[in-house]
Amino acid sequence: MRTLSPALARRLAIAKQRLAGPRPAVDPAGILEVVRDLGCLQLDPISAVARSHQLVLWSRLGQYDLADVDTLLWKDRSLFEYWAHVASIVLTEDYPIHSLLMRTYATGEPKTPRAKKLRQWLKDNAGLRRHILGELRRNGPLPARYFEDEARSDWYSTGWTSGRNVTEMLDYLWTKGQIMVAGRSGLQKLWDVSKRCLPEWTPREKLAEREVVRRAAQKSLRALGVATPRHIGLHYIRGRYPDLKSVLSELQSDARIERVEIRDGGQVWRGEWYIHADDLPLLERLDASRGHWESRTTLLSPFDNLICDRARTQRMFGFDYTVEIYVPQPKRKHGYYVLPILHGDRFVGRIDPKMDRTRSVLTINAVHAEPGAPNSRTVSRAVATAIEELAEFLGAKDVEYDRKRVPPSWKRDLTA
């Protein structure tokens, strides 16, 4: 069994996430290359700095054109919005993986109270379903506000969708693959029937559940670099890996994946760790010479694919990260929309930024250095450059710091 040091495991994970090594081309092909490696881009409506998927791409590509993402989504249709580990942007070429959920959602015997409630609600509100599909076939693409609420019974939940019958029905039809997001007006989705959204070349093969798990598990592992079964199951199509242990055993027997151990001094990390066979050459290059490690310093979205599994982030990087968006301001430790600072194979700090679009100024409310972060000018200059590059991407004319909330050893370069 191969043995990896924690540093080598981190470097492999970062390289597979396209956060080290040569940057992809800054064009639609480069964007597709990144999404292929990551599997999905999480969608999130918060835009204190920029939308999360825009930041994820920026961390890997640098100064790219946002219009290229729209082209891939709404013109070429190489990407579409669907449920991966959460609502995400996914690849149309991966449609056979995602279509399993479309075929099986809310079918068969209810296994949970919510599933039972949803099936009954759908039965009661077949008229609302027909109304939405009919309007889309005749007049789509359409926003949610266009549809009349013709529900016979209200949808009740403890969440924000309670009583929002049109929203709930749209979500059901989307998950079933009958409708898709055909475009956006700001944050507002424009819905249409799927047959008008999917390109002719969309792969339509109906894969058996085990084959979907087999393909998705490999995509998840390759995106992670090195991972345990739990990590794999929480990534890409999170929570939809039935009989994963058996599938991983089969993949190992087929020499598609390989067991490894991560040894920190005399201590072996707990758990079964795997690497994909296709990534062994990269592992060898990273292990053979430091000259093959082309690291960089960048900032990550709170929902970046590298850190979306918080427990794995803590294990791999010793980095404890919590989103404090919903924490009352007096109780926040680091800030509202905090971006971690990745420097080489370590997280050296985090920033609390806010884009003031009225003044075209990127405001840095605070910069926090991690315990043990280097005090060198090399690090502080790299962090300053990363923040300046973010400002350029956002179209900010200036960067303003709260000088009282900057690490003293970094202040010279950050606030110069």
N, C-alpha and C positions, 0 to 999 in steps of 0.2 A: 504494500500500500504506500502511495506517495505521501510524503510529509511536507506540509507547507508551514512556513512561519506566519504569524499574524500579519506582518508587513507585506508578505507576498500575497496573502489572501486579500488584503485590502487593495493592493495594486491591481490584482486581477479584477476585482469587483468594479473598481473605478474605471479601468480600461474598457471593460465590457459595457459600461454605462456611457461610453464616449466622452468621458471627462478627463481623459489623458490621451496622449498620442496625437497624431495629425488630426486637425479638424476636418469634418466633411465639407464638401463644396457648399458655398452659401447660395443655394438655388433650390428649386423644387426637388431635384434629384437628391440633394444632400439632406433635405428634410425627410424624405422618404427613407433614406438610409438610416437616419437616427430613429425614426419610428419603428423600423424593422428590428433594430437592435433592442429597443426598449419594450416593444410589444404594444404599448398604449401610452397616451398622454392624458392624465387626469384633468377633467374640466372642473372649474370652480368659479363662481360668479364674482368673488371678491377681487377688486382691482385697486387696492390701496397703492400698489406699485404698478402692476400689470397683471393680466390674467395668467393663471398658473401655467397653462400649457405654453404660453408665449415665453415665460421665463425659463421653463425647462429646455426649450429649443435654444434660447439665447445662451444658456450656460454651456451648450455644446457647440453651437455654430458661430456665436459672436453676432456681428451686426448683419442680420438677415432682414429680408423684406416681408412684413406681415402679410402682404397681398399674396405671397406665394402659398401660404397656408390656405387662404381662401380659395385660390385656384385649385389646389389639390382636393379641397372639400366639396366645392360647389360647382366646379367646371369639369375637371378631369375625373372627379369622384373616385380618386385613388384612396381617399380616406373617408370615413363616415363616423358619426357619433353613435355610440352604443354603450352598453353596460359591460365593462371589463372588471377591474377590481372595484371600481365605482363608475359613475358616468364618465366616459372617456372618448377620446378620438382613437379610432382603431383602423387597421388596414383592410381595405376591400378584398385584398388577396387572401385574407384570413377569414373570409365570410363563412366557410364550412365549419370553422371552430365555433364561431358565434351563433351560427344558425341552430345549433343544438338547443340552446336556451330558448330561441324563438319557437322551436317545435314543441318543447316540453313545458313551457311556462304555463302554470295554472291548468294543467291537464292531469288526468288520472285522479286517484283518490287523494283528498286533502291530507297532508301530513302535519300541518300546523293549524292553530286557530285562525291565523291570518289567511292562510290559503282557503280554508273553509268559508270564511267570511267573504273573501274576494269572489269565490265561485258563486256564492248565493247572490252577491251584489251584481255580478255580471249577468246572471240569469234574470234578475229583476229589471235590469237596465239595458236589455238588448236593443231597445228602441234608440237609446242614446248612441250606442255603438253604430247602428245603421245610419243615424243622422250624420255623425262625424265622417264616416267613410263615404257616404253619398255626397256630402258637400266637398270633400277633398277630390273625389273623382271628377266632379263637375267644375270646381273652381280653384283647386289648389295651385300653388302653395298658400297656406292660410295660417294666421296666428291663432292662438288659443282663444282670444277674446271674440273671435268671429262666430263661434259656435254657441247656439242656444243650449241652455241647461234643460234638457228634456228628460232628466232622470226621474224615475218613479220612486226611488228611495235614495237617501243621502249616504255618502261615504263618510263613515266616522272613524277617526284615528286620533292618536295622541299627538300627531305631528301637524305640520303646516298644511297638509292636504285635506284635513278634516273639513267636510262640507263642500269641497271643491270637486264636484263630480266630473266636470269636463277635464280638469287636470288629471284626475285619476284614470279616466278612460283613455286619454291620450297616452299616459304612461303605460297602460296595459297594452294598447295597440302597438306602441313603440317596442316594448319588450318582446311582443309576439312577432315582430318583424313585418307587420302589416303596413305600418307607416314609418317614415323616417324624417329626420330634420333635413329639410331641403335647402335651407339657407337661414340667415339670421339678419335681423334688423336691430343692431346693438346687441343687447343680451336676449332679446325676444326671439324665440324659435319660430320658424315658418315650417309648417308641417305639410307633407304630401304623401300620397300612396307610394309604397316602396318601388313598385315596378317602374315608376317614372324617375326614381332617384338612382337606382343601381345601374351601372353601365352594362352593356351587352356582354363584356368579357368577364363579369363576375363569376367566379367558380361556384357551381351550384351542387356539388356532390354532397350527399347526405351521409355524413360519417356516423358510424356507431359510437356510442358513448365512450367505449374504451379507447377507440382510436383518437377521439377528441382529447381525452385525458393524456394519451401518449404524446400527441403533438404539442398540446399546451404545456405539459410538464417540461418538455425540452425547451420550449420558447422561454418559459419562466426561468429555468436553470441557466440558460445561456445569457439572459438579461442580467442575472444576479452574479454570474461568474462562478461562485462557489456558494453552496447553500445546503441546508438541511431540508428534509421533507416538509417541515412546518413552514419554512421560508418559501419553498416552492408553492405550497398550497395557499399562501397569503398573497401571492403575486400574480399579475396578469389577469386570469379569470378567477379571482379570489373566491375561495370557498366552493368551487365547482370541480373538485378533483376526487370523485368517488373511487375508492379502492386504490388510492395513490401508492400505498406501500407496495402492492402487488405489481403495479405498473412500473415503478422504479426498479423493482427486482428483475422484471422482464427486460427493461432497458439495459440494466447492468449485464444480464446474461447475453444480450445482443451486442455488447461492447459499444453501446451508444453513450453510456455514462460510466463514470468510474468513481469508486469510493476513495476518499482521501482523508487524512487526519491533519488537524491544525495543532501544532505543538508550540506552546509558549514556554521556552526554557524546558523545565522538566514536566510541565503540566500539559496534558492533552485536553483540548476543548471538548466538552460533552456533546453528544449527539452524533448522528450519521451525516457526514458531509460528503457532498457529491460535486463533481465537475463534469462538464460535457466533453466527450471525446474530441469534438471539433475544436475545442479551446485548449487542448494540450500543447499544440505548437506555440500559442501565445504565452502560455504559462512557462514554457521552456525559455522563450526569449526574455520574459520578464525576470526569470530566475538567473539567467546566464550572465547578465551584465547590467549594471545600472545605466549604461548608455542607452538601453532600449526603453527606459522609463522616461517618457516625455511628459512630465507633469506640468500642471498649470494651476493658477489661483483663480477661483471664480466664486460666485454667489449662487445659492440654490433656492428655488421656491420652497415654501413650507411643505408642499405636496410633491416634491421631486421624487422620481422613481427610486433614486438611491436611498432615500431615507423614509419612504412611506411606511415601512415596517419598523416601528420605533424600537421594538425589542432587539431586532437584528442590528439596527444602527448602534445601539448601546453595546452589544456583544462585539461587533466588528471594529468599531471605532472608539469605543469608550465615550460616546457623545450622547448626552441625555437631552433630547429635544422634545418639547411639548408646544403645540400650537396654543397660544393664549388669546386667540380672537374672542372667545366667549368668556374669558376670565374678566371680572370687573377690573377696571383700570388700576385702582389702588393695590390690587393683589397681583398684578402682573410683575413677573421677575425681569423679563427682558423686553417686552413690548408687544404691540398689536399684531403686526405682520412681519415677523422676524425672519431674515434670510441668513442661513448658516454660511460661514466662510470656509470653503474647502481649499486647503493649501497643500499641494502634493498629495500625500496619502493620509492626511490628518485634517480634522476640523480645528482651526485655530481661534475661531471666534464667531460672532454673529452680529448683525446690524439690524437696527429698527428704523427702516426707511418709510417715507411717505412722499409720493409724487404729487406736487402742487401744480396741477395742470393750468390753473389760472395764471400763475406767474412763470410757468415753465422752469420750475426749480425742484430738484430732488433734495428733500430735507432728510438729513440723517439725525434722528432724534437721539440715537445712542449707538455706540460701538462697544461691544463687550468682548474682551479677550478671554479665551478659555484658560482654566488653571494649567500652568505649565507651558502656555503658548510662548514661542520664541520672542525675545525682545529685539531681535536684530532689525537693522534698517532694511535688509533684504525682504523680510516679511512685511513690514509696515509699508514699504513702497509697493509691493505686490498687491496688498489689500487696497491701497489708495488707487492703484491702476484699475483694479476690478470694479471699484465703485464708480470711477470715471467712465469706464466702458459701459456700465449699466446706465449711467446718466445719458450717455450718447445714444444708446438704444432707445431710451424713453423720450428722446428729443428735448431733454432738459438743457437749458442754457447755463445753468450754474448748479453747484452742489453746496448746500449750507449745512454745517455741523453745529450741534450743541457742544461747544468746546469743553463744557464741564463734564460731559459724559463720553469721553474718549480716553482709552488707556494712555497714561502719561508717556510710556515708551513709544507709542505709535503717533502721538499728537503732532510731532514735527512734520511728518509726511502726509498725514491725513488732512490737516487743516492749514497747510501752507498756502 
